[in-house]
Amino acid sequence: MENFSLILAIVVVTALAFDFTNGFHDTANAMATTISTGAMRPKAAVAMSAVLNLVGAFLSIEVANTISKGLVDETGIQPEVIFAALVGAILWNLLTWLVGLPSSSSHALMGGLIGATIASAGAGAVHGDVLVTKVLIPAIAAPLVAGLAAMLASKLTYRLGRNANGEAAKKGYRTGQIASAGLVSLAHGTNDAQKTMGIITLALVTGGAIAPDSDPPVWVILSAGLAIALGTYLGGWRIIRTMGKGLTDLQPQQGFAAQTSAATVILASSHLGFSLSTTHSVSGSVMGAGLGRKGGVVRWSTATRMFVAWGLTLPAAALVAAMAEYVTSFGTWGTAFVAVFLIASSAAIWVVSRREVVDHTNVNEVDDAAETPDVVTTAIAAVTPPPTGTVEEPDTEPATRTATV
């Protein structure tokens, strides 16, 4: 068993807390479209996603190795640096969850680690080539590739099914959505759970508990998988609402195309060791699928808010982590102060969130503001022909369904 110090134990617990927030923050990636189209009931959807996230955590360690061995110089940092990095990542996750924005937990963690490392050991301790090739380039490419694939897949799906019976086709695609949602959940486990594995492994190396260049121990893989699964089961209902209803209105055909495209991109990236944002991939595929149906449009006001959050994630998490690292550098009392600040801030965010509760009972309801078409949406709708054919008619069965803008 590894020789644990107190600070190392604190880092491991904080890392698992981040993994938990990653689970409920990114549940939307796997299940939002399945829930919004009625393919699965909300609670059943997040339960299935939780199980598959746990399974996915055991399928690969390539992304974990990218973080623990590639992004920063592990010989130049201490466990306190990892703790500060996690503080920045957790607080950004909670703030974006509070406002329902699907930002990237992955980039929050990367930003936190970069900011804390620079504050502790200088910019030279960050491996810039790894940051560019395995973090920044995938961040730009993933939503574009997934979006284009989902748009083309949606168009192809409608074309192939234009003569099919409308209700039978919808039922078939809902079944396909369940399978594709499971694939996204599995992919999420192979990518996002590994980030926590990587950060814990990095902490164990810097704390002298395991040898440099070690792979994640089995207990690290298991605990990270369980933490993200638990967070997934509790469900990030605020972000699920934004992803499922706030960006565009999806029919089962589009939901199937979006999830399949996103899962393919995520699994390929995990295999290559890219620290990909599943949020970026799924968001891109949802928007692409929204544009892949005649008459379908994206609510660009919501998308713009989301893009701004994406751009702020790395620097915001890095700034908070750098400040946390500065305080922890004063010793035990500094670390204790940062820990208390993290707990108090998390509790305050939770209290604020209770003012307007979003859960499985109202996740498919959309605020009036979200239903109001923005300028771009109105312009696109004005020049786009209405959907034709029985397969493309909007699904209006549940009372909570919203009409396509």
N, C-alpha and C positions, 0 to 999 in steps of 0.2 A: 504493500500500500504506500502511496506517495507520502512524503513527509510534509504535512501541511503546517503553515504558519497561520496566525490569525488573519493577517491581511489577505493571504491567499484564499482562505475560506470565505472571507467577505467578497472577494472578487468572483468566486465561483457562484455564490448565492446571487449576487447582482447580475451575473451573466445569465443565469437561469431565469431571473426576473425579466430581463430583456427578452429572452426567448419566449416567455409567456406573453409579453406585450406584442411580440412579433406574430404570435399565433392569432390573437384576437384582432390585431390590426390588419393582418393580411388574409383573414378568412374570406374576405370579399373576393380576393383573386380567384379562388376556386369555385365559390358557390353563389356569387351574386346573380349571375345570369340564370342559373338553374332555379333559384328562388324567385326571381322576378318574372320568369315565364311560367311559373307554376309547375315545373317538372318535378320538383320535390317540395315537401313541407320544410319550413325553415329549420326546425330542430333536428329533423332527420338528416337534412343536408349537412349541417355543421358536425353532427356526430360521425357521419361517414367520412367527412373531410379530416376529422381528428385522427381516426384510425389510420387512414392512408398517409397522413403526415408522419405518423410514428413509423410506419413501414418504410416510407421513403428515406427516413433518416439513416437507415442501415444499408442503403444501396450503393453509396459512393462516399469517398472522403476527399475528392479532388478539390472541391471548393474550400473545405476546411484547411487543406494544405496551402491553398493560395493565401489565406489569411494568416495562418500560424507561421508560415515559412517565407512568404513572398512579399507582402505589402510593406512591412517595416523591418528594420534591423533589430532582431530580438535580443541581441547582446547589449543594446544601448538603452533599454528601458527596464523599469521595475513594475511589480504588480500594481502599485498605486496608479501608474499610468493607464493600465487596463481598466482599473476601477473608474478613473475620471472619464475615459472614453465611453464606458457603459452609461454613466450618468447623462452625458450629452445625448446619447442615442435614445435612452428611455424617455427623457423629458420631451424630445421632439416627437417620438411616437405617440405619447399621450396627448400632446397639444394638437397634433393633426387628427388624431382620433376624435378629440372633443368637437372639432369643427367638421368632422365627416369627410376629410380630404384623404384620398388614397395615395399618400406619399410612400417613399421607399424606406422600409426598415433596414434594408441592406445598406443603402447609402447613408442612413443615419449612423449605422455602426461604423462604416468606413470613415465618415467624416469625423466621428468622435475619436476614432483611433488615430487618425492623421493629426487632428488638432492637439490631442494630449501628447502625442509623440514629439511633435514640433516644439511644444511648450517645454518638454522635458529634455530632449536630446538634440533639438535643432532640425532644420529641414533636411539635412543630409541623412537623417535616420529613416526617411521615407523613400522607398524605392519608386522613383517617378515612372520608370518604364513599366512596372507592373501596374501602377495606378492607371496609366493611360491605356495600356493594351487590354487589361482584364477587368477594369472597372468603368472608366469614362467612355471608351468606344462602345462597349456593349450597352451602356446606358442610353446612348443615342441610337444605336442600330436596332436594339431589341424592339422598341415600340413601333418603329418604322417597318421592320420586317414582319412583325406579328400583325400589324394593322393592314399592310398590303395583302398578306396571305389571307386574313379573315375577310377582307372585302372581296377578293377574288373567289374565295370559297363560298361566300354568301351568294354572290351572283350565279355561280355554277350550280349551287343547290337549288335556287329558285328556277333556274332554266331547266334542270333535269326533272324537277317535280312540277312543272307548270301544268301537266295534264293529269296529275294525281288527284285523288279525292282529298279535299281540304282537311277534313277532320282526321282522316286516317293518316295523312302525311304529318299533321301536327303531333299526333300521338306517337308516331314513329320517331320523330325528331326529339320529342321529350325523352323517350327512352334512350336515344343516342346521347342526349345531354347528360344523363346520369352517368353513362360510361365516360364521356369526355371530362366531366367534372371530377370524376375519380382519378382520371389521368393527371389533371392539373394539380389535384391534392398530392398525388404521389410525387409529381415533379417539384412541388413546393417543398416537400420534405427533403428531397435530395439536394435542394439548393439552399433554402433558408435555414433549416435546422443545422446545416453544416457550418453556417457562419458562427453560430454560438459554439459549436464544437471547436472551431478554429480559434476563437477568442479565449476559450478556457484552456486549450492546449498551449496557446501562446503564454497565458498567465502561468501555467505549470512550468513551462520552460524558463521564463524569467525569474520565477521563484525558486528555481533549482530543484523542483519536485521530480521532473523527468529530464531526460537528456535532450539536448538540442536536436532538431530535425526528426523528432519522434512523431509518429502518427497518433491521432486521438485514442486514448485508452477506451476500452469497451464501456466502462461506467460513464465516461463522458458522452459517448454516442447515445447510450440509453437514457441518461438524464436529460440531454438536450431534446431527444425525441419526445419524451414524456411531457416536458415543459411546453413545447410548441403545440403538442396535441391537446393539452388541457386548455391552453389559451384559445385554440381553434374551436373547441367544443363550446366554450362560453360565448363565442361569436362577437365579432365587431360589427354590431348591427347598424351603427351610424354609417360606417364606410360601405357596408353592403347596400344600404339604401342609395348612397351616391352612385356606386358602381352599377347597380342594377336598374335604377330608375332616373338618376340625376343626369347621366351623360346622354342617354338615348333610350328609346323604347324598343326592346328586342322581342322578336317572335322566336319560337323554338328553333326554326331553321337557322336564324342568325346566332342564337345562343350556342348551338352545336358547332357552327363554324368558328366562332370566337374562341371557345374553349379548346377545341382541337388545335387551332393554330398556335395559341399561347402555350399549350402543353408541349408541342413539338419544339418550339423555340427554347423553352426552359430546360427540357431534358437534354437537348443538344448542348446547351451552354454548360450544364452541370458536368457532362461528360468531358468537356474541354477545360474545365476548371475555372470558367468565367464566373466572377461574383456578380451574377446578373440580378437585377431587380425584377422580381415576379410581378410587382405592382406595375412597372412600366410595360412589361410584356402584355399583361392582361388588359390594362387600360387601352393600349394601342389596338389590341385585337377587338375590344368592345367598340371602339370608335370606328374601326375599319368595317366591322360587321354592320354597324348602324348605317354606314354609307353604302353598303352593298345591296340594299333593298331599294327598289324604286319608291320614292317618296320618303325614304328614311333619312333622317338628318341627325346631326350631333348638336347638343346644346353647348355652343362654344363658350358661353359665359361660365359654365361649370368647368369646362375643359381648360379655360384660361386660368382659373383659380388653381386648378390641379397642376398645370405647367409651372406656375409661379412657385408652388410648394415644392415641386421637383427641383427647381433651380436653387431654392433656398436650403434644401435639406443638408447637403454636404457642408456648406459654410456655417450654417446655424448650429448644427451639431458639433462642428469643429470648434466654434467659438465657445460654446458652453463647456465642452470638454477641456479646452485650454484653460479656462478660468478655474474649473474644478481641479485641474492638475496643479495650478499655481497655489491654491489653498492647501491641497494635500501635501505639498512640498514643505509645509511648516511642521510636519510630523503627525503624531497620533491625534492631537486635538484637531488638526486640519482635516484629516480623514474623517474623524467623527462628525465634524461640522458639515462636511459635504454629504455624509450619509443621512444625517438628520434633515438637511435641506431637501434631499431627494425624496425622502419619505413624506415630509410635510407638503412638498409641491405636488406629489402624486395624489395625496389625500385631498388637497384643495381642488385639483382637476376633477377628481371623482365626485366631490360634492357639487361642483358647478354642473356636471353632466346630469345630475339627478333632477335639475330644474326642468329638463325636457327629456323624458325617457324615450329611448328608441330600443325596441326589442323585437322578438319574433312575432309579436301580435300586430305590430304596425310598420314593419320594415318595408312593406310595399307601398305605403302611403307616401305621397310626394307633396312637399310644401307648395303653396300657391306660387311662391317666387320661382321655384324650379319649373313650374308648369308654364310660366310666362315666357313666350318665345323671345329670344334676343334678336338683335338686328340681323346677324349672319344667318341664323336659323330661319327667320322669316323670309329673307331673300332667296335662300336655297329652296324653301318650300314653294315659293311663288313660281319658280321656273322649272320645278321638277314634276314630271307627269305623275298622276296618282297611281298606286299599285293596281295591277291587273291580274286576273286569274283568281280562282278560289283559294289557292294555296297562300296567297299573299294578303288575304283579308286580315285586318287586325283581330287579335284574339280578345274578345270582350266578355268572356265567361264570368270571371270573378268581378265582384263589385269594385275591387281596388285597382283594376286595370286602368291604365291611362291611355287616352287616344294618342296616336302618333301626331306630333306637332307638324 
